[in-house]
């Protein structure tokens, strides 16, 4: 009984289907085409033009068959220099010292004899918003130098006192039923006081250091 395939017998179906594709690449291309839609893609490409279509779609399939690379570690941003930190700190303190003048006037207006001036409490509220934003900016600075960190913390405490004075003055000025004790406290209001001067002196010392750098 004879076995094997006659010389002129048709090639197996699988060989006819994939023979052209093997000449155009290796098994990875066939695997990619099967992943995109199975044998229907191969059959459709053969009916439309065979190897020319496979050559046309090969650049489109290359990114799909390329192995994915894992992202590397995120580089750590460089720490700013001390001079850069000093400039940033002085810039915020310049704005804070400038904002203390209208805040000082708003507190003093709440302590005027007689009924509080119209709008005094509103002015305290507006200046509170300004100083609160400056204090938030001050605390967000990327300060690492030990001396500048200490100056930054002290400035934040002084601004917190200014905010407390504005809030207390607004409450005393808006009291609907004042008593002798609260009225006496209100009449003693004459501005932000010594902490405002301390903040200005701190800014001046840092600015002098920046000028000499």
MDTraj code that builds the backbone (N, CA, C; nanometers):
import mdtraj as md
import numpy as np

residues = "UNK UNK UNK UNK UNK UNK UNK UNK UNK UNK UNK UNK UNK UNK UNK UNK UNK UNK UNK UNK UNK UNK UNK UNK UNK UNK UNK UNK UNK UNK UNK UNK UNK UNK UNK UNK UNK UNK UNK UNK UNK UNK UNK UNK UNK UNK UNK UNK UNK UNK UNK UNK UNK UNK UNK UNK UNK UNK UNK UNK UNK UNK UNK UNK UNK UNK UNK UNK UNK UNK UNK UNK UNK UNK UNK UNK UNK UNK UNK UNK UNK UNK UNK UNK UNK UNK UNK UNK UNK UNK UNK UNK UNK UNK UNK UNK UNK UNK UNK UNK UNK UNK UNK UNK UNK UNK UNK UNK UNK UNK UNK UNK UNK UNK UNK UNK UNK UNK UNK UNK UNK UNK UNK UNK UNK UNK UNK UNK UNK UNK UNK UNK UNK UNK UNK UNK UNK UNK UNK UNK UNK UNK UNK UNK UNK UNK UNK UNK UNK UNK UNK UNK UNK UNK UNK UNK UNK UNK UNK UNK UNK UNK UNK UNK UNK UNK UNK UNK UNK UNK UNK UNK UNK UNK UNK UNK UNK UNK UNK UNK UNK UNK UNK UNK UNK UNK UNK UNK UNK UNK UNK UNK UNK UNK UNK UNK UNK UNK UNK UNK UNK UNK UNK UNK UNK UNK UNK UNK UNK UNK UNK UNK UNK".split()
xyz = np.array([
    [0.0842, -0.1183, 0.0000],
    [0.0000, 0.0000, 0.0000],
    [0.0878, 0.1234, 0.0000],
    [0.0676, 0.2118, -0.0961],
    [0.1525, 0.3276, -0.1100],
    [0.1094, 0.4355, -0.0115],
    [0.2109, 0.4977, 0.0476],
    [0.1827, 0.6085, 0.1398],
    [0.2512, 0.7338, 0.0892],
    [0.2125, 0.8505, 0.1443],
    [0.2739, 0.9763, 0.1013],
    [0.1821, 1.0508, 0.0083],
    [0.2332, 1.1552, -0.0500],
    [0.1539, 1.2433, -0.1351],
    [0.2135, 1.2425, -0.2735],
    [0.1285, 1.2335, -0.3722],
    [0.1750, 1.2314, -0.5098],
    [0.2447, 1.3616, -0.5425],
    [0.3426, 1.3605, -0.6375],
    [0.4173, 1.4833, -0.6701],
    [0.3273, 1.5951, -0.7156],
    [0.2229, 1.5633, -0.7935],
    [0.1369, 1.6691, -0.8446],
    [0.0114, 1.6862, -0.7605],
    [0.0058, 1.6276, -0.6418],
    [-0.1141, 1.6427, -0.5579],
    [-0.1166, 1.7816, -0.4984],
    [-0.2348, 1.8359, -0.4777],
    [-0.2446, 1.9720, -0.4182],
    [-0.1862, 1.9723, -0.2790],
    [-0.1223, 2.0832, -0.2442],
    [-0.0614, 2.0975, -0.1104],
    [-0.1700, 2.1051, -0.0057],
    [-0.1366, 2.0649, 0.1127],
    [-0.2360, 2.0769, 0.2205],
    [-0.2867, 2.2199, 0.2318],
    [-0.4094, 2.2271, 0.2835],
    [-0.4750, 2.3587, 0.2898],
    [-0.3968, 2.4583, 0.3753],
    [-0.3449, 2.4080, 0.4872],
    [-0.2701, 2.4976, 0.5750],
    [-0.1463, 2.5532, 0.5079],
    [-0.0757, 2.4676, 0.4273],
    [0.0443, 2.5140, 0.3606],
    [0.0118, 2.6205, 0.2590],
    [-0.1028, 2.6039, 0.1845],
    [-0.1397, 2.7049, 0.0866],
    [-0.1719, 2.8374, 0.1541],
    [-0.2337, 2.8306, 0.2703],
    [-0.2761, 2.9539, 0.3349],
    [-0.1590, 3.0327, 0.3897],
    [-0.0621, 2.9648, 0.4506],
    [0.0398, 3.0369, 0.5239],
    [0.1752, 3.0402, 0.4535],
    [0.1867, 2.9816, 0.3374],
    [0.3161, 2.9794, 0.2716],
    [0.3652, 3.1179, 0.2339],
    [0.2745, 3.1989, 0.1745],
    [0.3155, 3.3335, 0.1364],
    [0.3529, 3.4177, 0.2551],
    [0.2816, 3.3993, 0.3626],
    [0.3100, 3.4807, 0.4806],
    [0.4444, 3.4473, 0.5396],
    [0.4892, 3.3189, 0.5316],
    [0.6188, 3.2825, 0.5867],
    [0.7319, 3.3496, 0.5089],
    [0.7093, 3.3703, 0.3764],
    [0.8118, 3.4381, 0.2991],
    [0.8253, 3.5842, 0.3370],
    [0.7209, 3.6433, 0.3948],
    [0.7214, 3.7855, 0.4273],
    [0.7672, 3.8135, 0.5683],
    [0.7825, 3.7152, 0.6506],
    [0.8219, 3.7409, 0.7883],
    [0.8292, 3.6099, 0.8638],
    [0.8165, 3.6115, 0.9919],
    [0.8187, 3.4907, 1.0721],
    [0.6838, 3.4725, 1.1371],
    [0.6792, 3.3832, 1.2325],
    [0.5496, 3.3480, 1.2920],
    [0.4902, 3.4616, 1.3733],
    [0.5697, 3.5610, 1.4080],
    [0.5140, 3.6695, 1.4880],
    [0.4073, 3.7470, 1.4115],
    [0.4317, 3.7657, 1.2791],
    [0.3313, 3.8394, 1.2001],
    [0.2003, 3.7615, 1.1917],
    [0.2113, 3.6312, 1.1741],
    [0.0888, 3.5515, 1.1686],
    [0.0166, 3.5559, 1.3017],
    [0.0948, 3.5486, 1.4107],
    [0.0322, 3.5566, 1.5422],
    [-0.0368, 3.6899, 1.5626],
    [0.0265, 3.7990, 1.5144],
    [-0.0359, 3.9297, 1.5288],
    [-0.1629, 3.9403, 1.4488],
    [-0.1639, 3.8858, 1.3264],
    [-0.2856, 3.8903, 1.2462],
    [-0.3965, 3.8072, 1.3081],
    [-0.3594, 3.6883, 1.3611],
    [-0.4629, 3.6080, 1.4265],
    [-0.5191, 3.6800, 1.5479],
    [-0.4313, 3.7520, 1.6211],
    [-0.4782, 3.8257, 1.7399],
    [-0.5749, 3.9360, 1.7014],
    [-0.5573, 3.9946, 1.5801],
    [-0.6466, 4.1015, 1.5370],
    [-0.7761, 4.0516, 1.4765],
    [-0.7896, 3.9256, 1.4467],
    [-0.9168, 3.8826, 1.3919],
    [-0.9207, 3.7407, 1.3410],
    [-0.8172, 3.6633, 1.3641],
    [-0.8211, 3.5231, 1.3244],
    [-0.7984, 3.5046, 1.1759],
    [-0.8482, 3.3937, 1.1256],
    [-0.8233, 3.3557, 0.9869],
    [-0.8976, 3.4441, 0.8883],
    [-1.0004, 3.5171, 0.9343],
    [-1.0735, 3.6025, 0.8395],
    [-0.9829, 3.7104, 0.7823],
    [-0.8920, 3.7624, 0.8638],
    [-0.7985, 3.8633, 0.8137],
    [-0.7082, 3.8039, 0.7053],
    [-0.6558, 3.6871, 0.7322],
    [-0.5667, 3.6264, 0.6335],
    [-0.6390, 3.5980, 0.5027],
    [-0.7612, 3.5440, 0.5142],
    [-0.8354, 3.5150, 0.3922],
    [-0.8688, 3.6405, 0.3144],
    [-0.9106, 3.7462, 0.3861],
    [-0.9439, 3.8703, 0.3169],
    [-0.8233, 3.9334, 0.2502],
    [-0.7079, 3.9296, 0.3156],
    [-0.5892, 3.9874, 0.2563],
    [-0.5467, 3.9118, 0.1313],
    [-0.5610, 3.7772, 0.1303],
    [-0.5230, 3.6997, 0.0113],
    [-0.6150, 3.7328, -0.1062],
    [-0.7457, 3.7506, -0.0759],
    [-0.8375, 3.7797, -0.1861],
    [-0.8109, 3.9178, -0.2459],
    [-0.7607, 4.0137, -0.1621],
    [-0.7422, 4.1513, -0.2085],
    [-0.6046, 4.1771, -0.2690],
    [-0.5120, 4.0885, -0.2527],
    [-0.3839, 4.1152, -0.3155],
    [-0.2683, 4.0369, -0.2613],
    [-0.2883, 3.9569, -0.1612],
    [-0.1823, 3.8695, -0.1130],
    [-0.0697, 3.9446, -0.0468],
    [0.0519, 3.9182, -0.0959],
    [0.1719, 3.9666, -0.0280],
    [0.1810, 4.1180, -0.0274],
    [0.1265, 4.1850, -0.1289],
    [0.1348, 4.3305, -0.1305],
    [0.0591, 4.3913, -0.0137],
    [-0.0551, 4.3341, 0.0199],
    [-0.1321, 4.3858, 0.1340],
    [-0.0606, 4.3566, 0.2661],
    [-0.0002, 4.2400, 0.2766],
    [0.0741, 4.2112, 0.3995],
    [0.1907, 4.3076, 0.4168],
    [0.2579, 4.3416, 0.3067],
    [0.3675, 4.4373, 0.3154],
    [0.3166, 4.5762, 0.3541],
    [0.1942, 4.6103, 0.3117],
    [0.1398, 4.7418, 0.3429],
    [0.0998, 4.7547, 0.4893],
    [0.0448, 4.6454, 0.5460],
    [-0.0033, 4.6551, 0.6843],
    [0.1056, 4.6237, 0.7853],
    [0.2217, 4.5757, 0.7399],
    [0.3271, 4.5398, 0.8348],
    [0.3695, 4.6595, 0.9211],
    [0.3916, 4.7819, 0.8647],
    [0.4276, 4.8942, 0.9538],
    [0.3197, 4.9268, 1.0552],
    [0.1923, 4.9002, 1.0207],
    [0.0851, 4.9284, 1.1155],
    [0.0823, 4.8288, 1.2303],
    [0.1237, 4.7055, 1.2030],
    [0.1208, 4.6028, 1.3065],
    [0.2455, 4.6023, 1.3940],
    [0.3533, 4.6669, 1.3463],
    [0.4773, 4.6614, 1.4230],
    [0.4629, 4.7155, 1.5650],
    [0.3951, 4.8303, 1.5881],
    [0.3805, 4.8755, 1.7276],
    [0.3026, 4.7799, 1.8153],
    [0.2089, 4.7018, 1.7547],
    [0.1303, 4.6079, 1.8343],
    [0.2128, 4.4876, 1.8776],
    [0.3109, 4.4501, 1.7948],
    [0.3909, 4.3324, 1.8264],
    [0.5152, 4.3653, 1.9084],
    [0.5467, 4.4955, 1.9191],
    [0.6646, 4.5352, 1.9955],
    [0.6395, 4.5162, 2.1451],
    [0.7288, 4.4589, 2.2201],
    [0.7076, 4.4395, 2.3640],
    [0.6985, 4.5734, 2.4358],
    [0.6090, 4.5793, 2.5323],
    [0.5888, 4.7020, 2.6084],
    [0.7031, 4.7219, 2.7075],
    [0.7437, 4.8444, 2.7199],
    [0.8495, 4.8790, 2.8132],
    [0.7893, 4.9428, 2.9378],
    [0.8335, 4.8992, 3.0496],
    [0.7858, 4.9579, 3.1750],
    [0.8494, 5.0944, 3.1966],
    [0.7685, 5.1917, 3.2412],
    [0.8274, 5.3247, 3.2645],
    [0.9300, 5.3205, 3.3763],
    [1.0364, 5.3944, 3.3572],
    [1.1418, 5.3998, 3.4572],
    [1.1016, 5.4856, 3.5757],
    [1.1836, 5.4892, 3.6771],
    [1.1520, 5.5706, 3.7951],
    [1.1503, 5.7190, 3.7617],
    [1.0597, 5.7923, 3.8252],
    [1.0486, 5.9358, 3.8034],
    [1.1683, 6.0063, 3.8663],
    [1.2384, 6.0889, 3.7896],
    [1.3562, 6.1555, 3.8473],
    [1.3158, 6.2535, 3.9571],
    [1.3938, 6.2573, 4.0617],
    [1.3672, 6.3474, 4.1732],
    [1.4124, 6.4883, 4.1359],
    [1.3229, 6.5890, 4.1502],
    [1.3633, 6.7249, 4.1139],
    [1.4766, 6.7739, 4.2022],
    [1.5660, 6.8497, 4.1407],
    [1.6809, 6.9013, 4.2138],
    [1.6360, 7.0033, 4.3181],
    [1.7025, 7.0012, 4.4312],
    [1.6705, 7.0950, 4.5385],
    [1.7200, 7.2339, 4.4986],
    [1.6370, 7.3389, 4.5113],
    [1.6841, 7.4729, 4.4752],
    [1.7977, 7.5180, 4.5661],
    [1.8819, 7.6035, 4.5137],
    [1.9954, 7.6529, 4.5899],
    [1.9490, 7.7451, 4.7032],
    [2.0410, 7.7719, 4.7970],
    [2.0051, 7.8595, 4.9084],
    [1.9709, 8.0000, 4.8595],
    [2.0453, 8.0503, 4.7612],
    [2.0167, 8.1832, 4.7077],
    [1.8771, 8.1893, 4.6464],
    [1.8386, 8.0821, 4.5757],
    [1.7046, 8.0767, 4.5170],
    [1.5982, 8.0719, 4.6271],
    [1.6214, 7.9947, 4.7309],
    [1.5268, 7.9886, 4.8419],
    [1.5153, 8.1233, 4.9118],
    [1.6268, 8.1912, 4.9288],
    [1.6256, 8.3218, 4.9953],
    [1.5469, 8.4231, 4.9136],
    [1.5667, 8.4237, 4.7828],
    [1.4920, 8.5174, 4.6973],
    [1.3428, 8.4906, 4.7036],
    [1.3037, 8.3638, 4.7012],
    [1.1616, 8.3308, 4.7064],
    [1.1003, 8.3721, 4.8397],
    [1.1737, 8.3515, 4.9487],
    [1.1224, 8.3881, 5.0808],
    [1.1085, 8.5397, 5.0943],
    [1.2082, 8.6141, 5.0478],
    [1.2016, 8.7601, 5.0564],
    [1.0886, 8.8146, 4.9698],
    [1.0638, 8.7542, 4.8550],
    [0.9566, 8.8016, 4.7666],
    [0.8205, 8.7915, 4.8356],
    [0.7950, 8.6803, 4.9040],
    [0.6668, 8.6658, 4.9732],
    [0.6582, 8.7600, 5.0929],
    [0.7695, 8.7762, 5.1649],
    [0.7689, 8.8654, 5.2810],
    [0.7515, 9.0110, 5.2390],
    [0.8024, 9.0493, 5.1229],
    [0.7794, 9.1850, 5.0728],
    [0.6293, 9.2117, 5.0572],
    [0.5578, 9.1169, 5.0004],
    [0.4136, 9.1326, 4.9837],
    [0.3423, 9.1324, 5.1186],
    [0.3900, 9.0488, 5.2108],
    [0.3259, 9.0425, 5.3423],
    [0.3439, 9.1732, 5.4187],
    [0.4640, 9.2312, 5.4141],
    [0.4877, 9.3583, 5.4833],
    [0.4036, 9.4694, 5.4211],
    [0.3927, 9.4693, 5.2875],
    [0.3094, 9.5702, 5.2218],
    [0.1622, 9.5544, 5.2582],
    [0.1173, 9.4302, 5.2760],
    [-0.0233, 9.4062, 5.3097],
    [-0.0541, 9.4386, 5.4550],
    [0.0481, 9.4503, 5.5394],
    [0.0228, 9.4800, 5.6802],
    [-0.0261, 9.6226, 5.7019],
    [0.0084, 9.7140, 5.6141],
    [-0.0329, 9.8540, 5.6354],
    [-0.1847, 9.8703, 5.6277],
    [-0.2524, 9.8231, 5.5215],
    [-0.3997, 9.8332, 5.5232],
    [-0.4629, 9.7490, 5.6326],
    [-0.4003, 9.6380, 5.6681],
    [-0.4541, 9.5575, 5.7781],
    [-0.4425, 9.6324, 5.9104],
    [-0.3315, 9.7026, 5.9309],
    [-0.3130, 9.7820, 6.0527],
    [-0.4178, 9.8932, 6.0600],
    [-0.4463, 9.9568, 5.9479],
    [-0.5462, 10.0634, 5.9452],
    [-0.6867, 10.0086, 5.9721],
    [-0.7163, 9.8886, 5.9222],
    [-0.8480, 9.8294, 5.9454],
    [-0.8682, 9.7971, 6.0929],
    [-0.7645, 9.7471, 6.1584],
    [-0.7748, 9.7177, 6.3021],
    [-0.7915, 9.8470, 6.3814],
    [-0.7152, 9.9497, 6.3485],
    [-0.7249, 10.0764, 6.4207],
    [-0.8633, 10.1390, 6.4036],
    [-0.9238, 10.1248, 6.2855],
    [-1.0567, 10.1813, 6.2627],
    [-1.1617, 10.1163, 6.3514],
    [-1.1410, 9.9895, 6.3841],
    [-1.2366, 9.9215, 6.4719],
    [-1.2284, 9.9724, 6.6160],
    [-1.1183, 10.0380, 6.6531],
    [-1.1014, 10.0853, 6.7900],
    [-1.1296, 10.2321, 6.8091],
    [-1.1822, 10.2997, 6.7063],
    [-1.2137, 10.4416, 6.7202],
    [-1.3248, 10.4619, 6.8235],
    [-1.3178, 10.5707, 6.9028],
    [-1.4264, 10.5986, 6.9996],
    [-1.5598, 10.6171, 6.9284],
    [-1.6657, 10.5851, 6.9980],
    [-1.7982, 10.5944, 6.9408],
    [-1.8315, 10.4714, 6.8604],
    [-1.9413, 10.4759, 6.7869],
    [-1.9788, 10.3609, 6.7041],
    [-1.8717, 10.3301, 6.6003],
    [-1.8454, 10.2046, 6.5744],
    [-1.7447, 10.1696, 6.4741],
    [-1.7793, 10.2287, 6.3378],
    [-1.6778, 10.2694, 6.2656],
    [-1.6986, 10.3264, 6.1327],
    [-1.7639, 10.2241, 6.0404],
    [-1.8473, 10.2752, 5.9523],
    [-1.9142, 10.1866, 5.8576],
    [-1.8104, 10.1218, 5.7659],
    [-1.8165, 9.9945, 5.7548],
    [-1.7241, 9.9211, 5.6685],
    [-1.5966, 9.8775, 5.7377],
    [-1.5791, 9.9097, 5.8672],
    [-1.4556, 9.8708, 5.9357],
    [-1.4442, 9.7184, 5.9440],
    [-1.5532, 9.6524, 5.9819],
    [-1.5502, 9.5061, 5.9892],
    [-1.5305, 9.4435, 5.8514],
    [-1.5900, 9.5050, 5.7486],
    [-1.5712, 9.4516, 5.6121],
    [-1.4255, 9.4622, 5.5699],
    [-1.3613, 9.5752, 5.6031],
    [-1.2196, 9.5911, 5.5688],
    [-1.1340, 9.4872, 5.6403],
    [-1.1675, 9.4578, 5.7654],
    [-1.0935, 9.3537, 5.8372],
    [-1.1073, 9.2190, 5.7669],
    [-1.2275, 9.1893, 5.7188],
    [-1.2483, 9.0634, 5.6484],
    [-1.1688, 9.0554, 5.5195],
    [-1.1645, 9.1650, 5.4430],
    [-1.0897, 9.1652, 5.3173],
    [-0.9399, 9.1511, 5.3424],
    [-0.8891, 9.2205, 5.4435],
    [-0.7457, 9.2091, 5.4728],
    [-0.7111, 9.0709, 5.5278],
    [-0.8052, 9.0075, 5.5959],
    [-0.7821, 8.8710, 5.6441],
    [-0.7625, 8.7747, 5.5272],
    [-0.8428, 8.7925, 5.4226],
    [-0.8296, 8.7057, 5.3045],
    [-0.6910, 8.7234, 5.2411],
    [-0.6466, 8.8490, 5.2303],
    [-0.5164, 8.8760, 5.1690],
    [-0.4037, 8.8121, 5.2488],
    [-0.4042, 8.8319, 5.3813],
    [-0.2962, 8.7756, 5.4632],
    [-0.3028, 8.6235, 5.4700],
    [-0.4232, 8.5693, 5.4656],
    [-0.4352, 8.4228, 5.4672],
    [-0.3721, 8.3627, 5.3411],
    [-0.3935, 8.4232, 5.2270],
    [-0.3340, 8.3725, 5.1032],
    [-0.1819, 8.3851, 5.1062],
    [-0.1327, 8.4970, 5.1603],
    [0.0129, 8.5138, 5.1689],
    [0.0744, 8.4121, 5.2640],
    [0.0062, 8.3835, 5.3733],
    [0.0582, 8.2832, 5.4670],
    [0.0608, 8.1446, 5.4028],
    [-0.0402, 8.1132, 5.3230],
    [-0.0413, 7.9846, 5.2529],
    [0.0738, 7.9763, 5.1528],
    [0.0993, 8.0840, 5.0805],
    [0.2127, 8.0858, 4.9870],
    [0.3450, 8.0712, 5.0610],
    [0.3545, 8.1355, 5.1759],
    [0.4767, 8.1261, 5.2554],
    [0.5030, 7.9832, 5.2998],
    [0.3992, 7.9140, 5.3431],
    [0.4162, 7.7771, 5.3905],
    [0.4419, 7.6789, 5.2768],
    [0.4052, 7.7136, 5.1546],
    [0.4265, 7.6244, 5.0404],
    [0.5664, 7.6354, 4.9801],
    [0.6476, 7.7285, 5.0282],
    [0.7824, 7.7433, 4.9742],
    [0.8652, 7.6179, 5.0033],
    [0.9469, 7.5774, 4.9054],
    [1.0331, 7.4597, 4.9207],
    [1.1648, 7.5016, 4.9864],
    [1.1570, 7.5325, 5.1139],
    [1.2747, 7.5781, 5.1883],
    [1.3368, 7.4595, 5.2607],
    [1.4680, 7.4408, 5.2414],
    [1.5397, 7.3302, 5.3058],
    [1.6564, 7.3779, 5.3915],
    [1.7088, 7.4975, 5.3654],
    [1.8196, 7.5492, 5.4461],
    [1.7716, 7.5697, 5.5899],
    [1.8439, 7.5204, 5.6891],
    [1.7951, 7.5285, 5.8286],
    [1.7647, 7.6707, 5.8743],
    [1.8520, 7.7679, 5.8420],
    [1.8282, 7.9063, 5.8838],
    [1.7037, 7.9637, 5.8168],
    [1.6857, 7.9345, 5.6898],
    [1.5698, 7.9861, 5.6188],
    [1.4412, 7.9161, 5.6623],
    [1.4519, 7.7886, 5.6976],
    [1.3341, 7.7180, 5.7497],
    [1.2870, 7.7830, 5.8793],
    [1.3826, 7.8195, 5.9664],
    [1.3461, 7.8858, 6.0921],
    [1.2836, 8.0226, 6.0655],
    [1.3381, 8.0975, 5.9703],
    [1.2812, 8.2281, 5.9366],
    [1.1418, 8.2129, 5.8757],
    [1.1249, 8.1124, 5.7937],
    [0.9942, 8.0871, 5.7332],
    [0.8903, 8.0550, 5.8405],
    [0.9260, 7.9708, 5.9366],
    [0.8329, 7.9349, 6.0433],
    [0.7987, 8.0561, 6.1300],
    [0.8981, 8.1405, 6.1598],
    [0.8712, 8.2587, 6.2411],
    [0.7791, 8.3555, 6.1679],
    [0.8032, 8.3758, 6.0403],
    [0.7167, 8.4639, 5.9623],
    [0.5733, 8.4109, 5.9584],
    [0.5573, 8.2794, 5.9476],
    [0.4225, 8.2211, 5.9476],
    [0.3521, 8.2460, 6.0806],
    [0.4267, 8.2379, 6.1929],
    [0.3657, 8.2649, 6.3240],
    [0.3246, 8.4117, 6.3370],
    [0.4058, 8.5018, 6.2856],
    [0.3723, 8.6433, 6.2933],
    [0.2498, 8.6762, 6.2073],
    [0.2402, 8.6158, 6.0925],
    [0.1213, 8.6362, 6.0093],
    [-0.0023, 8.5756, 6.0752],
    [0.0152, 8.4651, 6.1446],
    [-0.0988, 8.4061, 6.2169],
    [-0.1487, 8.5012, 6.3245],
    [-0.0566, 8.5725, 6.3911],
    [-0.0998, 8.6713, 6.4910],
    [-0.1768, 8.7854, 6.4229],
    [-0.1285, 8.8321, 6.3085],
    [-0.2009, 8.9367, 6.2362],
    [-0.3425, 8.8918, 6.2024],
    [-0.3566, 8.7687, 6.1583],
    [-0.4894, 8.7166, 6.1262],
    [-0.5780, 8.7111, 6.2502],
    [-0.5198, 8.6735, 6.3637],
    [-0.5980, 8.6692, 6.4877],
    [-0.6430, 8.8095, 6.5259],
    [-0.5581, 8.9096, 6.5125],
    [-0.5951, 9.0471, 6.5450],
    [-0.7078, 9.0970, 6.4551],
    [-0.7015, 9.0662, 6.3277],
    [-0.8084, 9.1081, 6.2363],
    [-0.9411, 9.0425, 6.2728],
    [-0.9369, 8.9149, 6.3046],
    [-1.0606, 8.8453, 6.3407],
    [-1.1181, 8.8984, 6.4723],
    [-1.0320, 8.9200, 6.5726],
    [-1.0796, 8.9714, 6.7014],
    [-1.1356, 9.1122, 6.6857],
    [-1.0709, 9.1958, 6.6074],
    [-1.1202, 9.3326, 6.5868],
    [-1.2554, 9.3313, 6.5170],
    [-1.2715, 9.2444, 6.4200],
    [-1.3987, 9.2344, 6.3495],
    [-1.5087, 9.1889, 6.4441],
    [-1.4794, 9.0927, 6.5313],
    [-1.5808, 9.0455, 6.6266],
    [-1.6197, 9.1547, 6.7260],
    [-1.5222, 9.2321, 6.7745],
    [-1.5524, 9.3385, 6.8701],
    [-1.6322, 9.4505, 6.8043],
    [-1.6006, 9.4784, 6.6782],
    [-1.6723, 9.5857, 6.6094],
    [-1.8141, 9.5457, 6.5712],
    [-1.8400, 9.4171, 6.5569],
    [-1.9724, 9.3704, 6.5138],
    [-2.0589, 9.3240, 6.6305],
    [-2.0188, 9.3479, 6.7544],
    [-2.0972, 9.3046, 6.8695],
    [-2.2297, 9.3806, 6.8728],
    [-2.3394, 9.3085, 6.8745],
    [-2.4714, 9.3737, 6.8751],
    [-2.5106, 9.4222, 7.0135],
    [-2.4643, 9.3561, 7.1175],
    [-2.4954, 9.3965, 7.2551],
    [-2.3645, 9.4118, 7.3313],
    [-2.2929, 9.5220, 7.3098],
    [-2.1637, 9.5384, 7.3777],
    [-2.1828, 9.5599, 7.5277],
    [-2.0904, 9.5079, 7.6042],
    [-2.0861, 9.5295, 7.7486],
    [-1.9597, 9.6077, 7.7793],
    [-1.9483, 9.6491, 7.9053],
    [-1.8344, 9.7336, 7.9411],
    [-1.7013, 9.6648, 7.9126],
    [-1.6934, 9.5350, 7.9366],
    [-1.5666, 9.4656, 7.9186],
    [-1.5274, 9.4595, 7.7718],
    [-1.6201, 9.4214, 7.6831],
    [-1.5881, 9.4133, 7.5409],
    [-1.5670, 9.5516, 7.4803],
    [-1.6401, 9.6518, 7.5311],
    [-1.6213, 9.7874, 7.4783],
    [-1.4840, 9.8415, 7.5164],
    [-1.4379, 9.8102, 7.6366],
    [-1.3046, 9.8539, 7.6778],
    [-1.1970, 9.7862, 7.5932],
    [-1.2186, 9.6588, 7.5599],
    [-1.1225, 9.5883, 7.4747],
    [-1.1208, 9.6475, 7.3344],
    [-1.2365, 9.6858, 7.2849],
    [-1.2418, 9.7446, 7.1503],
    [-1.1702, 9.8779, 7.1449],
    [-1.1863, 9.9605, 7.2474],
    [-1.1243, 10.0925, 7.2477],
    [-0.9725, 10.0858, 7.2599],
    [-0.9193, 9.9719, 7.3001],
    [-0.7735, 9.9563, 7.3086],
    [-0.7108, 9.9173, 7.1745],
    [-0.7929, 9.8889, 7.0747],
    [-0.7404, 9.8506, 6.9435],
    [-0.6790, 9.9724, 6.8749],
    [-0.5542, 9.9638, 6.8394],
    [-0.4873, 10.0739, 6.7676],
    [-0.3957, 10.0240, 6.6553],
    [-0.4115, 9.9000, 6.6137],
    [-0.3306, 9.8453, 6.5050],
    [-0.2841, 9.7043, 6.5348],
    [-0.1991, 9.6536, 6.4508],
    [-0.1510, 9.5161, 6.4655],
    [-0.0507, 9.5016, 6.5790],
    [0.0192, 9.6081, 6.6141],
    [0.1105, 9.6014, 6.7274],
    [0.2503, 9.5549, 6.6898],
    [0.3251, 9.5111, 6.7922],
    [0.4660, 9.4767, 6.7756],
    [0.4903, 9.3610, 6.6788],
    [0.4060, 9.2564, 6.6731],
    [0.4346, 9.1486, 6.5770],
    [0.4477, 9.1969, 6.4326],
    [0.3729, 9.3018, 6.3961],
    [0.3877, 9.3547, 6.2602],
    [0.5262, 9.4158, 6.2409],
    [0.5766, 9.4849, 6.3437],
    [0.7127, 9.5405, 6.3359],
    [0.8166, 9.4275, 6.3302],
    [0.7936, 9.3193, 6.4038],
    [0.8873, 9.2066, 6.4012],
    [0.8948, 9.1437, 6.2623],
    [0.7801, 9.1339, 6.1959],
    [0.7812, 9.0769, 6.0614],
    [0.8570, 9.1675, 5.9649],
    [0.8400, 9.2962, 5.9789],
    [0.9132, 9.3891, 5.8915],
    [1.0634, 9.3815, 5.9168],
    [1.1043, 9.3720, 6.0438],
    [1.2475, 9.3610, 6.0737],
    [1.3057, 9.2293, 6.0215],
    [1.2264, 9.1220, 6.0303],
    [1.2728, 8.9938, 5.9760],
    [1.2920, 9.0038, 5.8255],
    [1.1985, 9.0674, 5.7572],
    [1.2132, 9.0854, 5.6117],
    [1.3356, 9.1693, 5.5798],
    [1.3585, 9.2755, 5.6568],
    [1.4726, 9.3634, 5.6303],
    [1.6056, 9.2887, 5.6476],
    [1.6150, 9.2037, 5.7485],
    [1.7405, 9.1293, 5.7696],
    [1.7654, 9.0310, 5.6565],
    [1.6613, 8.9638, 5.6095],
    [1.6782, 8.8705, 5.4977],
    [1.7093, 8.9440, 5.3684],
    [1.6489, 9.0607, 5.3495],
    [1.6783, 9.1388, 5.2298],
    [1.8231, 9.1882, 5.2311],
    [1.8733, 9.2259, 5.3491],
    [2.0135, 9.2682, 5.3579],
    [2.1072, 9.1537, 5.3234],
    [2.0730, 9.0343, 5.3688],
    [2.1546, 8.9168, 5.3350],
    [2.1504, 8.8891, 5.1853],
    [2.0339, 8.9087, 5.1249],
    [2.0211, 8.8858, 4.9806],
    [2.1013, 8.9887, 4.9016],
    [2.1041, 9.1129, 4.9489],
    [2.1796, 9.2165, 4.8786],
    [2.3300, 9.1921, 4.8877],
    [2.3766, 9.1348, 4.9997],
    [2.5183, 9.1098, 5.0154],
    [2.5658, 8.9797, 4.9537],
    [2.4722, 8.8958, 4.9071],
    [2.5103, 8.7672, 4.8486],
    [2.5716, 8.7866, 4.7092],
])
top = md.Topology()
chain = top.add_chain()
for i, resn in enumerate(residues, 1):
    res = top.add_residue(resn, chain, resSeq=i)
    for name in ("N", "CA", "C"):
        top.add_atom(name, md.element.get_by_symbol(name[0]), res)
traj = md.Trajectory(xyz[None], top)
